[in-house]
């Protein structure tokens, strides 16, 4: 599904180049659950932004589902991003005055899915994260854990091929974080590809593979199937 080779990213800051990625190479198969770990400034967020089409690399190649992003226009990237990718962020990114229903429906407004089908899709997505009783509650009135579950429902509503989760437990207590990770794990068990960025080891161990990044380079890339159903506090 994802194939990156010698991926590089440089930023110019006051005409001084900063090398955020220094030649990263790996692939992710459909159905994998991969954690990308690294300290602050390691390049993991830059990598996620490139993988999720929010940014383009300055060197190397990136193929998504067999197609090089160099061959795709910004409009094509946006279309693939909306159709094939779901996103879960540390800060939830919900509109607090809108209901759960309205927040989850937002990606559908930019799709070609007819309005007659949207209600069913929204309700199914909300049910999948166990929040059907909150369907018409304003997002601002929910707990942090509930907000993140709404964010997961929003990520699922377009039936994406892959979910990118950026520090999804970062603003949650350990119990809420555990619930969120169990939902992501369950989605992966059903065949969904999940790419998780985190600095927390116990969160990362819900995946079956951990890629560690340091100073813009891959430090290690290991399968951890034995820890697949790791349980414990997430803080």
C-alpha positions in Angstrom: 0.0 0.0 0.0 2.8 2.4 0.9 6.3 2.3 -0.5 8.9 5.0 0.2 12.5 4.9 -1.0 15.3 7.2 0.1 12.7 9.8 1.2 14.2 13.2 2.0 12.7 16.4 3.3 14.5 19.7 3.8 13.2 23.0 5.1 14.8 26.3 4.6 14.9 28.4 7.7 16.5 31.8 7.3 18.2 30.4 4.2 19.7 27.6 6.3 18.6 24.1 5.3 17.1 21.8 8.0 17.2 18.1 7.0 14.0 16.7 8.6 14.3 13.3 6.7 17.6 11.9 5.5 16.8 9.0 3.2 14.0 6.9 4.7 13.1 3.6 3.0 10.3 1.2 4.0 7.0 -0.3 2.8 3.7 -0.9 4.5 1.4 -3.7 3.3 -2.4 -3.6 3.3 -3.8 -4.7 6.7 -0.7 -3.8 8.7 -0.7 -1.9 12.0 2.5 0.1 12.1 3.7 2.5 14.8 6.2 5.2 14.0 8.2 6.2 17.1 10.8 8.8 17.8 11.6 11.7 20.1 10.5 15.3 19.5 12.3 16.6 16.4 13.1 13.1 15.0 11.2 13.6 11.8 8.2 11.4 12.6 5.6 14.1 12.1 7.2 15.3 8.9 7.0 11.7 7.7 3.4 11.4 8.6 2.6 14.7 6.7 4.2 13.3 3.6 2.6 9.9 3.9 -0.8 11.5 4.3 -0.3 14.0 1.4 -0.1 17.1 3.5 3.4 17.7 2.3 5.6 16.6 -0.5 9.2 15.2 -0.1 12.2 17.1 -1.5 13.9 13.9 -2.5 13.3 10.2 -3.0 10.1 8.5 -4.0 6.7 7.7 -2.5 4.2 5.3 -4.0 0.7 5.0 -2.6 -1.2 2.0 -3.8 1.3 1.6 -6.6 1.1 5.1 -7.9 4.0 7.7 -7.5 2.8 10.9 -5.9 5.1 12.7 -8.3 2.6 11.8 -11.1 -0.3 13.2 -9.2 -1.6 16.8 -9.1 -2.5 18.6 -5.9 -6.1 18.1 -6.8 -5.6 14.4 -7.4 -3.8 14.1 -4.1 -6.7 15.8 -2.3 -9.2 13.4 -3.9 -7.2 10.4 -2.8 -6.7 11.8 0.6 -10.5 12.4 1.1 -11.5 9.0 -0.3 -8.8 6.6 0.8 -7.4 8.1 4.0 -8.9 8.7 7.5 -7.2 10.9 10.1 -7.2 11.0 13.9 -5.3 13.9 15.6 -4.0 14.5 19.1 -6.2 17.6 19.4 -9.3 15.9 18.0 -10.0 18.8 15.5 -13.8 18.7 16.2 -16.1 21.7 15.8 -17.3 22.1 19.4 -20.7 23.7 18.6 -21.7 21.1 16.1 -23.2 17.8 17.2 -21.5 14.4 17.0 -23.5 13.7 13.9 -22.5 16.9 12.1 -18.8 16.4 12.9 -18.8 12.9 11.6 -20.6 13.9 8.5 -18.1 16.5 7.4 -15.9 14.3 5.2 -19.0 13.1 3.3 -19.8 16.7 2.3 -16.7 16.6 0.2 -17.4 13.2 -1.4 -19.6 12.0 -4.2 -21.8 10.0 -1.7 -25.4 11.1 -2.1 -27.2 12.8 0.9 -29.7 9.9 1.1 -26.9 7.6 2.1 -25.0 9.9 4.5 -27.2 9.4 7.5 -26.7 5.6 7.5 -22.9 5.9 7.1 -22.7 8.5 9.9 -24.8 6.3 12.3 -22.8 3.2 11.5 -19.5 5.0 12.1 -20.7 6.4 15.4 -22.1 3.0 16.5 -18.7 1.4 15.7 -17.1 3.6 18.4 -19.9 3.0 20.9 -21.3 6.6 21.0 -24.7 6.2 19.4 -26.4 7.7 22.5 -24.4 10.9 21.9 -25.3 11.2 18.3 -27.0 14.6 18.7 -24.9 15.9 21.6 -22.7 18.9 20.9 -19.0 17.9 20.6 -17.9 20.5 23.1 -19.9 18.8 25.9 -18.1 15.5 25.5 -15.1 14.2 27.6 -11.7 13.9 25.9 -12.0 10.2 25.4 -15.4 10.6 23.8 -14.1 13.4 21.5 -11.3 11.1 20.3 -13.8 8.3 19.6 -15.9 10.8 17.5 -12.7 11.7 15.7 -12.2 8.0 14.9 -15.8 7.7 13.7 -15.2 10.8 11.4 -12.0 9.0 10.1 -14.1 5.9 9.3 -17.1 7.4 7.7 -15.7 7.4 4.1 -14.6 3.8 4.5 -10.9 4.7 3.9 -8.2 2.1 3.1 -5.8 3.5 5.7 -6.1 5.4 9.0 -3.3 7.8 10.1 -3.3 8.5 13.8 -1.1 11.3 15.1 -0.5 10.9 18.9 -4.1 9.9 19.4 -3.7 9.3 23.1 -1.6 12.4 23.8 -4.4 14.4 25.4 -6.1 11.5 27.2 -6.0 9.9 30.6 -4.8 6.3 30.6 -8.3 4.7 30.7 -9.5 6.8 27.8 -6.3 6.2 25.9 -6.7 2.5 26.3 -10.2 2.6 24.9 -9.0 4.6 21.9 -6.2 2.1 21.2 -8.5 -0.9 21.6 -10.8 0.7 18.9 -7.9 1.2 16.5 -6.7 -2.4 17.3 -10.2 -3.7 16.5 -10.3 -1.8 13.2 -7.0 -3.4 12.3 -8.3 -6.8 13.3 -11.1 -6.2 10.7 -8.5 -5.6 8.0 -8.0 -1.8 8.2 -4.5 -0.5 7.7 -3.4 1.7 10.6 -0.3 4.0 10.8 0.2 5.4 14.3 2.7 8.1 15.3 3.5 8.2 19.0 6.4 8.7 21.4 4.8 6.4 24.0 6.2 2.8 24.0 3.1 1.2 25.5 0.8 2.9 22.9 3.2 1.8 20.1 3.0 -1.8 21.2 -0.6 -2.1 20.1 0.8 -2.3 16.6 2.5 -5.4 15.1 5.4 -3.4 13.9 7.4 -0.5 15.2 9.5 1.8 13.0 11.8 3.9 15.2 13.1 7.2 13.8 16.0 9.3 15.1 17.5 12.4 13.5 15.5 11.9 10.3 16.7 8.3 9.7 15.3 4.9 10.5 17.0 3.5 13.6 15.1 0.2 13.6 12.1 -1.5 12.0 10.9 -4.6 13.9 7.8 -6.8 14.0 6.4 -7.3 17.5 3.7 -9.9 16.9 4.3 -11.3 20.4 3.2 -8.0 21.9 0.1 -7.7 19.7 -2.4 -7.7 22.5 -0.2 -5.8 25.0 -2.3 -4.3 27.8 -1.3 -1.7 30.4 -1.4 1.9 31.4 -0.8 4.2 28.4 1.0 6.9 30.4 
